[in-house]
């Protein structure tokens, strides 16, 4: 796994599989609750900070 933290939405993304996982209160990722980037909601995407949006764009462009 190649994990990048997306603090603004309390999540991490696995750059290898493009799966997003929520972070628990203790700061650990919950690797049992993942969804693919195709499944995240528009609301989730619009909640990303500018910095996290840049991270997501870089990750998604690198897979094309």
Buried (B, 14 or more C-beta within 10 A) or exposed (E): EEEBBBEBBBBBBBBEEBBBBBBEEEEEBEEEEBBEBEEBEEEBEEBBEEEBBEBBEEBEEEEE
